[in-house]
């Protein structure tokens, strides 16, 4: 149940970001659609760099709470920078399902 709530919050955030940062502007042309531009949600939301993010930033990711965020930082400090999703799976509690959800939200 919590996963659906996080997905809903992420979708709402992405859609609001898309409106706020639209090249046409939200208030400039209220009746005119954006012409010739198709922006995906992935493009409209910036990625979080997993190697530089704070615990608070990491906690904002779906499936990552405060404890996993601290674990990510601990592994990052002990073993060095993450270079791919497989490296991120070294963190206890992060597996293939979690990394699949994070794939389009993080960078290395």
N, C-alpha and C positions, 0 to 999 in steps of 0.2 A: 504494500500500500504506500509506503514511504517513497519508493522508487517512482511511482506515478506522480506524486506530489512534486518531487524534484524535477522531473521531466516537464511538468506543467509550468513550474516557476522558471525554468530555463527557457522554455518557449516564449513565455510572456516577456521575460527580460530581453530576449533576442528581438521580438517584434517591436517592443518599445524602443530599443536601440535603433532598429531599422527606421522607425518613424523619426526619431530625434536626429539622426545623422544622415538623413536622406539628402542627396544633392539638390533636389528641388525645394527642399525646406518644407516644414510642416505648415507654416502660416502663409508662405508666399503665394502658393497656387493651390488653394484648397479644393478646387474642382478639376484641376488638370492632373491627369495621371503622369507618372514618370514614363517618358517615351524612350524606347530603345535600351532600357537598362533592366537587366534582371539580376538582382542581388540575392544570393543565397543567405540563409541565416548564418552559415559558417563564415562568410565573408564579412558580415556586418558586426560580428562580435570578435574582438581581438582575443588571441590565444594567450594563455598564461604560460610563461617560461618556467618549467618545472625545476630548473636549476637555479633560478634567481628568486622565486616566489617566497613570500613570507608564509607563516603558518596560517594567517588569516585568509590570504589569497587562496592557498591550497584548500582550506576548509570550504571555500565557496564552490568547489567542484563537486559534481554529483558523485555520491558514494565515498567522499572523503570528508571525514569529520575531524575534530581537533586532534584526536589520538593518532589517526593515520597521517595527518599533516605533520605532526611532530616526528612520526616514524620516518616519513619521507625525508625530512630535513636531517635526521640522524644518519640514515643510510647515505645521503648525499655528502655529509661531512666526513663519514668514515671511509667510503669507497670512491668518492669523487663524483663528477657530473654524470648524469644519466644521458645516454646517447640515443636510446630508442625505447619502445614500449616493453621489450623483454627485460631491459635493465630495471625498469620500474617495478616489474613483478618480483624483484628481489626483496621488496618491502613486504613484511608480514601482513597478510590480510588483503593484498592487492593481487588479483589473478586476471585471467583472460577476460572475464566479463567486465570487470572494472576498467581495465585498460581499453576495451572496445568502446565503452561509454566516453572515455576521456580522449580518445584518439584525435578528434576534431576540435578539442578544446584546449589542448596543451601544445607546447613546443619544447624543443630541447636546446 
